[in-house]
């Protein structure tokens, strides 16, 4: 599977805001209470700014628990109003870690986070690679394809050398590259990660499940949609020419979107738009109507 993923220990206090036992069901009341307190203090972005200027714990709360509250407008993709087509349903694959095939991170405290490059809870380690910001705009078809405020997304993907945490040899004691986030007032869900690798037999992709609320993102039985994002070929080729992606470069040459077992029946609505470059990092955006 290529070179081993780079690991480094993370200070214990980095996860002090999460109880290792009790899972999201135990965390959720704290998220709600903190959010209510922030809005009462100053309202909207002003309150979040006030909290961010306080202690590091408060800043961590804003960043990790509340996700992004300010986004840039005009990202490419389908219009957020009018009509749209539901994102195609795809397999969650053999490595979902959502309780349907072995491990279940959805019930673990700490899974709600923006930066998914590190492991969380009782596990420690991190993945290095070309920085990637993933931005999904969740749209509510029933309400005229308007932003689905308050929806939640669980996203996961392979490491630069094609490994999945909790499943692949050498990564069973890690849970990096997995996380849950809540859609903001504009429907955006944002994750900070590294560009996924390409492993033999699949086109480079990101898995995700969409839920109606954060509270319901504890079991795939509540999912509104399970699908995958496809990464553009030119972006993949540029990234895979850099250090750490040697096996991905080889595997990319063996496949194509038209051959991929998931995307070969059509990928137009699942192909992300990538901006940026290898040196400064990339951003991929995708509209997700559900």
SERO-4910 file (N, C-alpha, C, O; in steps of 0.05 Angstrom, whole numbers):
BEGIN
 pado doro    nc1    nc2    nc3   cac1   cac2   cac3    cc1    cc2    cc3    oc1    oc2    oc3
  Unk    A     16    -24      0      0      0      0     17     25      0      6     47      4
  Unk    A     43     23     -4     60     47     -4     73     52     22     74     34     39
  Unk    A     83     76     26     97     83     50     78     85     74     54     92     71
  Unk    A     89     81     98     73     84    122     65    113    125     81    131    119
  Unk    A     41    117    137     32    144    142     48    156    165     52    142    185
  Unk    A     56    181    163     71    194    184     54    197    209     32    207    207
  Unk    A     65    190    232     50    192    257     65    210    275     89    212    275
  Unk    A     50    224    292     62    240    313     42    242    336     18    244    332
  Unk    A     52    240    361     35    241    383     24    269    388     37    289    381
  Unk    A      0    270    398    -14    295    403    -17    298    432    -23    279    446
  Unk    A    -13    323    442    -16    328    471    -44    320    480    -64    323    467
  Unk    A    -44    308    505    -70    299    516    -90    321    518   -114    317    515
  Unk    A    -80    345    525    -99    367    530   -113    376    504   -132    391    506
  Unk    A   -103    367    481   -116    374    456   -144    363    454   -161    373    440
  Unk    A   -149    341    469   -175    328    469   -190    332    496   -209    318    501
  Unk    A   -180    350    512   -192    352    539   -220    361    539   -235    357    558
  Unk    A   -230    374    517   -257    384    515   -276    361    509   -301    366    510
  Unk    A   -267    338    503   -284    315    496   -281    293    517   -258    286    525
  Unk    A   -303    283    526   -303    260    544   -299    235    527   -313    231    507
  Unk    A   -280    219    534   -274    195    518   -296    174    520   -297    155    504
  Unk    A   -315    178    539   -336    158    542   -363    173    540   -365    195    550
  Unk    A   -382    161    528   -409    172    526   -416    181    498   -440    182    492
  Unk    A   -397    186    482   -402    192    454   -415    218    449   -417    236    466
  Unk    A   -425    221    423   -437    246    415   -462    252    431   -469    276    436
  Unk    A   -477    232    439   -501    236    454   -496    251    480   -512    267    489
  Unk    A   -472    247    492   -464    261    516   -453    288    510   -457    307    525
  Unk    A   -439    291    487   -427    316    479   -448    336    471   -446    360    477
  Unk    A   -470    327    458   -488    345    445   -501    366    463   -502    389    455
  Unk    A   -510    359    487   -521    380    505   -501    402    510   -509    425    513
  Unk    A   -475    395    512   -455    415    517   -452    433    492   -448    458    495
  Unk    A   -453    422    468   -452    438    444   -474    458    443   -470    482    438
  Unk    A   -499    449    449   -522    466    448   -521    488    469   -527    511    463
  Unk    A   -513    480    494   -511    500    515   -491    522    508   -496    545    513
  Unk    A   -467    514    497   -447    533    490   -456    551    468   -451    575    469
  Unk    A   -470    540    448   -479    556    426   -500    577    436   -499    600    428
  Unk    A   -518    568    453   -538    586    464   -525    609    480   -533    632    478
  Unk    A   -505    602    495   -491    622    511   -477    642    493   -478    666    499
  Unk    A   -465    633    472   -451    651    453   -470    671    441   -464    694    439
  Unk    A   -493    661    433   -513    679    420   -524    699    439   -530    722    432
  Unk    A   -528    690    464   -539    708    484   -519    730    491   -527    753    496
  Unk    A   -493    724    491   -473    743    498   -472    766    478   -473    789    486
  Unk    A   -470    759    452   -466    780    433   -482    777    408   -484    796    392
  Unk    A   -493    754    403   -509    749    379   -491    744    355   -473    760    349
  Unk    A   -497    722    341   -484    716    315   -454    716    316   -442    706    335
  Unk    A   -442    728    296   -413    727    292   -399    743    314   -377    737    321
  Unk    A   -412    764    324   -400    780    345   -394    764    370   -374    767    382
  Unk    A   -413    745    376   -409    728    400   -386    709    395   -371    704    414
  Unk    A   -385    698    371   -364    679    365   -337    693    366   -317    682    376
  Unk    A   -335    718    356   -311    733    357   -302    738    385   -279    735    392
  Unk    A   -322    744    403   -316    749    431   -304    724    444   -285    725    459
  Unk    A   -317    701    438   -307    676    450   -279    669    440   -262    660    455
  Unk    A   -274    674    414   -249    668    402   -226    685    414   -203    677    414
  Unk    A   -233    708    424   -213    726    436   -207    719    465   -190    731    477
  Unk    A   -222    699    475   -218    691    503   -198    670    506   -177    670    493
  Unk    A   -204    650    523   -185    628    529   -182    610    505   -198    610    487
  Unk    A   -161    594    505   -156    574    484   -179    554    484   -186    543    462
  Unk    A   -190    547    507   -212    528    508   -236    539    494   -250    524    480
  Unk    A   -241    566    498   -264    578    484   -260    577    454   -278    571    439
  Unk    A   -236    583    446   -229    583    417   -233    555    406   -243    552    384
  Unk    A   -224    535    420   -227    507    411   -257    500    409   -265    486    390
  Unk    A   -273    510    428   -302    505    427   -314    516    402   -330    502    388
  Unk    A   -307    541    395   -318    554    371   -309    539    346   -326    533    329
  Unk    A   -284    533    344   -273    520    320   -282    492    317   -291    484    295
  Unk    A   -281    476    338   -286    448    336   -316    441    337   -325    424    322
  Unk    A   -330    453    356   -358    446    360   -378    460    342   -397    447    332
  Unk    A   -373    485    336   -393    501    321   -386    502    291   -403    510    275
  Unk    A   -362    493    284   -354    492    256   -352    521    245   -348    540    260
  Unk    A   -354    523    219   -351    549    206   -377    565    206   -398    554    199
  Unk    A   -376    590    215   -400    606    215   -399    628    194   -419    643    191
  Unk    A   -377    631    181   -374    651    160   -361    638    136   -340    626    138
  Unk    A   -375    641    112   -365    628     88   -365    648     65   -379    668     66
  Unk    A   -349    643     45   -348    661     22   -370    653      3   -377    629      1
  Unk    A   -381    672    -10   -403    667    -29   -392    661    -57   -369    666    -62
  Unk    A   -410    650    -74   -403    647   -102   -387    623   -108   -374    622   -129
  Unk    A   -386    602    -91   -372    578    -98   -386    564   -121   -410    566   -125
  Unk    A   -370    551   -138   -381    539   -162   -399    516   -155   -397    504   -134
  Unk    A   -418    510   -174   -436    488   -170   -465    496   -176   -470    518   -187
  Unk    A   -484    479   -169   -512    484   -174   -522    507   -158   -513    511   -135
  Unk    A   -541    521   -168   -554    543   -154   -567    533   -128   -576    510   -127
  Unk    A   -567    550   -107   -579    542    -82   -609    547    -81   -621    542    -60
  Unk    A   -621    556   -103   -650    560   -104   -660    548   -130   -644    542   -148
  Unk    A   -686    544   -131   -698    533   -155   -700    502   -154   -709    492   -133
  Unk    A   -692    488   -174   -694    459   -175   -666    447   -176   -647    459   -186
  Unk    A   -664    423   -165   -639    409   -166   -644    379   -163   -666    371   -155
  Unk    A   -625    363   -170   -627    334   -169   -613    323   -145   -590    332   -139
  Unk    A   -625    304   -131   -613    293   -107   -586    280   -114   -583    267   -135
  Unk    A   -567    283    -97   -541    271   -101   -544    241   -103   -559    229    -87
  Unk    A   -531    227   -122   -535    198   -125   -527    183    -99   -509    190    -85
  Unk    A   -542    162    -94   -536    144    -72   -513    125    -80   -515    113   -101
  Unk    A   -493    123    -63   -471    105    -68   -465     88    -44   -475     94    -22
  Unk    A   -449     68    -48   -441     50    -26   -424     65     -5   -408     83    -13
  Unk    A   -427     58     20   -409     69     40   -383     55     40   -364     63     53
  Unk    A   -381     33     25   -356     18     23   -351      1     47   -367      0     65
  Unk    A   -329    -13     46   -323    -32     68   -310    -19     93   -306    -33    113
  Unk    A   -305      7     92   -291     19    115   -305     44    126   -292     65    130
  Unk    A   -331     42    131   -346     66    140   -342     74    169   -344     98    175
  Unk    A   -336     55    186   -334     61    215   -358     76    226   -355     93    243
  Unk    A   -382     68    216   -406     80    226   -424     60    240   -447     64    245
  Unk    A   -411     37    247   -425     16    261   -437     -5    243   -447    -26    254
  Unk    A   -437     -2    217   -448    -21    199   -428    -43    191   -436    -64    181
  Unk    A   -403    -38    196   -382    -58    190   -359    -55    210   -337    -45    203
  Unk    A   -364    -63    234   -343    -61    254   -343    -36    270   -364    -30    283
  Unk    A   -322    -20    270   -319      4    287   -341     24    283   -354     25    261
  Unk    A   -346     40    303   -367     61    302   -357     87    314   -357     90    339
  Unk    A   -348    105    298   -338    131    308   -361    150    314   -357    170    329
  Unk    A   -385    145    303   -407    163    307   -416    164    335   -430    183    343
  Unk    A   -410    144    351   -418    144    379   -395    153    398   -398    152    422
  Unk    A   -373    162    386   -350    169    402   -348    199    406   -352    215    388
  Unk    A   -342    207    431   -339    235    437   -314    246    423   -293    233    424
  Unk    A   -316    269    410   -294    280    396   -296    279    366   -280    291    352
  Unk    A   -315    264    356   -318    260    327   -327    286    313   -323    289    289
  Unk    A   -341    303    327   -350    329    316   -326    348    316   -319    359    336
  Unk    A   -315    352    292   -291    369    290   -287    377    261   -296    363    243
  Unk    A   -274    399    257   -268    409    230   -242    397    219   -242    388    196
  Unk    A   -221    397    235   -195    386    227   -195    356    232   -196    347    254
  Unk    A   -194    341    210   -195    312    213   -168    299    207   -167    274    203
  Unk    A   -147    314    207   -120    303    201   -109    288    224    -89    273    220
  Unk    A   -120    291    248   -110    277    272   -130    257    281   -153    257    274
  Unk    A   -120    239    298   -138    220    312   -149    234    336   -139    255    344
  Unk    A   -171    223    347   -184    236    370   -191    216    391   -187    192    387
  Unk    A   -201    225    414   -208    208    436   -183    195    448   -164    209    454
  Unk    A   -183    169    451   -161    155    463   -139    149    444   -118    138    451
  Unk    A   -142    156    418   -122    151    398   -107    176    391   -118    198    393
  Unk    A    -81    173    384    -65    196    377    -48    190    353    -38    167    350
  Unk    A    -45    209    336    -30    205    311    -41    225    291    -62    237    295
  Unk    A    -27    229    269    -36    247    249    -26    239    221     -9    221    219
  Unk    A    -38    250    201    -32    245    173    -21    270    160    -32    292    165
  Unk    A      0    268    145     10    291    130      6    287    100      5    264     90
  Unk    A      4    309     86     -1    309     58     -7    337     48     -4    356     63
  Unk    A    -15    339     23    -22    365     12    -47    375     25    -67    361     24
  Unk    A    -47    399     38    -71    409     52    -95    411     33    -93    421     11
  Unk    A   -118    403     44   -143    404     28   -165    413     46   -170    402     68
  Unk    A   -180    434     38   -204    442     51   -228    431     35   -230    437     11
  Unk    A   -245    416     48   -269    405     34   -293    422     43   -298    425     66
  Unk    A   -307    433     23   -331    449     28   -355    437     13   -356    437    -11
  Unk    A   -374    427     28   -398    415     17   -422    434     23   -426    443     46
  Unk    A   -437    441      3   -461    458      7   -485    440      6   -493    430    -15
  Unk    A   -497    435     30   -520    418     32   -546    433     25   -551    454     37
  Unk    A   -561    423      6   -585    437     -4   -610    420      2   -609    396      0
  Unk    A   -631    433     10   -656    420     18   -675    421     -6   -686    441    -13
  Unk    A   -678    398    -20   -694    396    -44   -723    403    -38   -737    416    -54
  Unk    A   -733    394    -15   -762    398     -7   -768    428     -4   -791    436     -6
  Unk    A   -748    444      1   -752    473      5   -739    489    -18   -727    510    -14
  Unk    A   -742    478    -42   -733    493    -66   -703    495    -69   -693    514    -80
  Unk    A   -689    475    -59   -659    474    -60   -646    498    -46   -626    508    -55
  Unk    A   -658    506    -24   -646    526     -7   -627    513     12   -628    489     16
  Unk    A   -609    528     25   -589    516     43   -603    500     65   -622    509     78
  Unk    A   -592    476     70   -603    459     91   -589    466    117   -570    452    126
  Unk    A   -599    486    130   -587    496    155   -590    475    177   -612    465    181
  Unk    A   -568    469    191   -570    450    213   -567    421    205   -566    404    223
  Unk    A   -564    415    179   -559    388    171   -531    380    181   -515    398    187
  Unk    A   -524    355    182   -498    346    191   -486    327    171   -501    313    156
  Unk    A   -460    326    169   -447    308    150   -424    293    164   -408    305    179
  Unk    A   -423    268    159   -400    251    167   -384    245    142   -395    235    123
  Unk    A   -358    253    143   -341    249    119   -316    232    127   -306    235    149
  Unk    A   -307    215    108   -283    200    113   -270    193     86   -283    192     66
  Unk    A   -243    189     87   -229    182     62   -202    169     68   -194    167     92
  Unk    A   -189    160     48   -164    146     51   -141    166     54   -143    189     46
  Unk    A   -119    156     66    -95    172     70    -80    174     44    -87    161     24
  Unk    A    -58    190     43    -43    193     18    -32    166      7    -28    164    -17
  Unk    A    -27    147     25    -18    121     15    -40    100     14    -35     76     14
  Unk    A    -65    110     14    -88     92      9    -98     76     32   -111     56     29
  Unk    A    -92     85     57   -101     70     80   -126     83     93   -129    108     92
  Unk    A   -143     66    104   -166     76    119   -162     70    149   -155     48    157
  Unk    A   -164     91    165   -161     87    194   -181     67    204   -204     64    194
  Unk    A   -173     52    225   -189     32    239   -192      6    223   -202    -14    234
  Unk    A   -182      5    198   -185    -19    182   -159    -28    169   -152    -52    171
  Unk    A   -144    -10    157   -121    -18    141    -97    -27    160    -94    -15    181
  Unk    A    -81    -47    151    -58    -54    167    -40    -30    172    -34    -14    154
  Unk    A    -32    -27    197    -16     -5    205    -32     20    213    -21     40    223
  Unk    A    -58     18    210    -75     41    217    -99     34    234   -118     50    238
  Unk    A   -100      9    244   -123      0    260   -124     14    287   -146     14    300
  Unk    A   -103     26    296   -103     40    322   -105     70    318    -98     86    336
  Unk    A   -115     79    295   -119    107    288   -148    112    279   -160     94    268
  Unk    A   -158    136    283   -184    143    272   -183    170    258   -204    184    255
  Unk    A   -160    177    247   -157    201    231   -173    200    205   -182    178    197
  Unk    A   -176    223    193   -191    226    167   -220    217    169   -231    206    151
  Unk    A   -232    223    193   -260    218    197   -270    240    215   -257    248    234
  Unk    A   -294    251    209   -305    272    226   -333    279    218   -343    273    196
  Unk    A   -346    293    236   -374    302    232   -375    333    235   -361    344    253
  Unk    A   -390    346    218   -393    375    220   -423    382    215   -437    367    203
  Unk    A   -431    405    225   -458    415    221   -459    437    200   -440    454    200
  Unk    A   -479    438    184   -482    458    163   -488    485    176   -503    487    195
  Unk    A   -475    506    166   -479    533    177   -504    546    164   -520    533    151
  Unk    A   -507    572    169   -530    587    160   -533    588    130   -555    593    119
  Unk    A   -511    582    115   -512    581     86   -511    553     75   -509    549     51
  Unk    A   -513    533     93   -513    505     84   -486    493     81   -484    470     72
  Unk    A   -465    508     87   -438    498     82   -428    480    105   -432    486    129
  Unk    A   -416    458     98   -402    440    117   -373    440    108   -366    435     85
  Unk    A   -355    446    127   -326    449    120   -309    431    137   -312    428    161
  Unk    A   -290    418    123   -270    401    136   -242    409    127   -238    417    104
  Unk    A   -223    408    145   -195    412    139   -181    384    139   -182    370    159
  Unk    A   -168    377    117   -157    350    115   -132    351     97   -120    372     93
  Unk    A   -125    328     87   -104    326     66   -116    313     42   -136    299     43
  Unk    A   -104    318     19   -114    307     -6   -113    277     -5    -93    265      1
  Unk    A   -136    264    -11   -137    234     -9   -119    221    -29   -114    231    -51
  Unk    A   -110    197    -22    -94    181    -40   -111    165    -59   -135    164    -56
  Unk    A    -98    152    -79   -112    135    -97   -102    107    -93    -78    101    -96
  Unk    A   -120     89    -85   -112     61    -81   -121     44   -104   -140     52   -119
  Unk    A   -109     21   -107   -114      4   -131   -144     -3   -133   -156    -13   -114
  Unk    A   -156      2   -156   -183     -6   -161   -204     15   -158   -227     11   -165
  Unk    A   -197     39   -148   -216     60   -144   -205     87   -153   -181     92   -151
  Unk    A   -223    104   -163   -216    132   -169   -215    147   -143   -229    141   -125
  Unk    A   -197    168   -141   -195    183   -116   -222    195   -108   -236    207   -125
  Unk    A   -230    192    -83   -257    200    -75   -258    205    -45   -239    200    -30
  Unk    A   -281    216    -37   -287    221     -9   -315    210     -3   -334    216    -18
  Unk    A   -318    195     18   -344    184     26   -358    204     44   -345    219     59
  Unk    A   -385    205     43   -399    222     63   -428    212     67   -440    200     49
  Unk    A   -438    217     91   -466    212     98   -478    238    107   -465    253    122
  Unk    A   -502    244     98   -515    269    106   -539    262    125   -554    244    120
  Unk    A   -541    278    146   -562    274    167   -578    299    170   -569    321    165
  Unk    A   -604    296    178   -621    320    181   -612    339    203   -616    363    201
  Unk    A   -600    328    224   -590    344    246   -565    332    258   -559    308    253
  Unk    A   -550    347    274   -527    336    288   -535    315    307   -521    295    311
  Unk    A   -558    319    321   -567    299    340   -573    272    328   -571    251    342
  Unk    A   -580    272    303   -587    246    289   -563    233    276   -565    211    265
  Unk    A   -540    247    277   -516    236    264   -502    216    282   -477    217    286
  Unk    A   -517    197    292   -505    176    310   -509    148    299   -498    129    310
  Unk    A   -526    145    278   -530    119    266   -538    124    236   -553    141    230
  Unk    A   -526    108    218   -533    111    190   -562    106    183   -571    112    161
  Unk    A   -577     95    202   -606     91    198   -620    118    194   -641    120    182
  Unk    A   -608    139    205   -620    166    203   -610    182    179   -618    205    174
  Unk    A   -592    171    163   -580    186    141   -600    192    119   -616    175    111
  Unk    A   -598    217    109   -615    225     87   -602    216     61   -616    211     41
  Unk    A   -576    214     60   -561    206     36   -534    195     43   -521    205     62
  Unk    A   -525    176     28   -498    165     29   -487    167      1   -498    156    -17
  Unk    A   -464    181     -2   -454    185    -29   -424    189    -28   -411    185     -8
  Unk    A   -412    196    -51   -384    200    -53   -377    224    -71   -391    229    -91
  Unk    A   -356    238    -65   -345    260    -81   -322    249    -98   -305    235    -87
  Unk    A   -322    256   -123   -300    248   -141   -281    272   -144   -290    294   -147
  Unk    A   -255    267   -143   -235    288   -147   -227    290   -176   -223    270   -189
  Unk    A   -223    315   -186   -216    319   -214   -188    308   -221   -170    308   -204
  Unk    A   -185    298   -245   -161    285   -254   -137    304   -253   -115    297   -244
  Unk    A   -140    329   -262   -118    348   -263   -107    354   -235    -83    356   -231
  Unk    A   -125    357   -216   -117    362   -188   -102    337   -177    -82    340   -163
  Unk    A   -113    314   -182   -100    289   -173    -72    286   -184    -53    280   -169
  Unk    A    -69    291   -210    -43    288   -222    -23    307   -210      0    300   -206
  Unk    A    -32    332   -204    -13    352   -193     -5    343   -165     19    345   -158
  Unk    A    -24    334   -149    -18    326   -121      0    301   -121     19    300   -105
  Unk    A     -6    282   -137      8    257   -136     36    258   -147     51    239   -145
  Unk    A     44    281   -158     71    285   -166     88    295   -143    113    297   -145
  Unk    A     76    300   -120     90    310    -97     97    287    -78     88    264    -81
  Unk    A    114    293    -58    124    273    -39    101    260    -23     82    274    -15
  Unk    A    103    234    -19     84    220     -2     61    207    -18     45    192     -7
  Unk    A     60    212    -44     38    202    -60     47    184    -83     34    181   -103
  Unk    A     71    171    -80     82    155   -101     64    132   -110     59    128   -133
  Unk    A     52    118    -90     34     96    -97      9    106   -110     -2     92   -127
  Unk    A      0    129   -102    -24    141   -114    -20    148   -143    -38    143   -160
  Unk    A      4    158   -150     10    165   -178      9    140   -195     -1    141   -217
  Unk    A     19    118   -185     19     92   -200     -9     82   -203    -17     73   -225
  Unk    A    -25     83   -182    -52     72   -183    -71     89   -200    -89     78   -213
  Unk    A    -66    116   -201    -83    133   -218    -81    126   -247   -100    128   -262
  Unk    A    -57    117   -256    -53    110   -284    -68     85   -292    -72     80   -316
  Unk    A    -77     69   -272    -91     44   -278   -121     46   -279   -134     27   -286
  Unk    A   -131     70   -274   -161     72   -273   -170     98   -285   -153    115   -294
  Unk    A   -196    102   -287   -208    127   -297   -236    129   -286   -247    109   -274
  Unk    A   -248    152   -288   -275    155   -278   -295    137   -293   -314    126   -281
  Unk    A   -290    132   -319   -308    115   -334   -304     86   -328   -322     69   -334
  Unk    A   -283     78   -314   -278     51   -306   -285     46   -277   -289     23   -269
  Unk    A   -287     67   -261   -291     64   -233   -317     51   -226   -338     57   -239
  Unk    A   -317     33   -207   -341     17   -200   -364     34   -190   -387     26   -192
  Unk    A   -358     58   -179   -378     75   -168   -387     97   -188   -410    102   -192
  Unk    A   -367    110   -201   -373    133   -217   -378    127   -247   -386    145   -262
  Unk    A   -374    102   -256   -375     97   -284   -403    100   -296   -406    103   -320
  Unk    A   -424    101   -279   -451    105   -289   -459    134   -289   -482    141   -295
  Unk    A   -440    152   -284   -445    180   -284   -433    194   -260   -438    186   -237
  Unk    A   -418    215   -265   -404    228   -242   -407    259   -243   -395    273   -226
  Unk    A   -423    269   -262   -424    298   -265   -432    313   -240   -421    334   -234
  Unk    A   -452    302   -225   -461    316   -202   -445    309   -177   -450    320   -155
  Unk    A   -424    292   -180   -408    285   -157   -379    294   -160   -362    290   -143
  Unk    A   -373    306   -183   -345    315   -188   -341    342   -175   -354    362   -182
  Unk    A   -323    343   -156   -317    368   -142   -302    388   -159   -289    380   -178
  Unk    A   -304    413   -151   -289    434   -164   -265    441   -146   -269    448   -123
  Unk    A   -241    440   -157   -217    444   -140   -203    471   -149   -200    476   -172
  Unk    A   -196    486   -129   -181    511   -133   -155    509   -115   -154    492    -98
  Unk    A   -136    527   -121   -111    527   -105    -90    511   -119    -92    503   -142
  Unk    A    -68    506   -104    -46    491   -115    -32    474    -94    -38    477    -70
  Unk    A    -13    458   -102      1    440    -83     16    456    -62     16    448    -39
  Unk    A     29    478    -70     45    493    -52     29    507    -30     38    506     -6
  Unk    A      7    518    -37     -9    534    -17    -33    518     -6    -46    528     12
  Unk    A    -39    495    -17    -62    480     -9    -85    483    -28    -86    503    -43
  Unk    A   -103    464    -28   -126    464    -46   -152    465    -31   -154    458     -8
  Unk    A   -173    472    -46   -201    472    -35   -218    458    -56   -217    464    -80
  Unk    A   -235    439    -46   -253    425    -64   -281    432    -54   -287    431    -30
  Unk    A   -299    439    -73   -327    445    -66   -346    427    -81   -340    418   -104
  Unk    A   -369    421    -69   -389    405    -82   -416    412    -70   -419    414    -46
  Unk    A   -436    415    -87   -463    418    -78   -475    391    -73   -472    372    -89
  Unk    A   -490    388    -51   -502    363    -43   -531    366    -37   -539    371    -15
  Unk    A   -548    364    -58   -577    366    -54   -588    340    -42   -581    318    -51
  Unk    A   -604    342    -21   -615    318     -8   -645    323     -3   -658    305      8
***
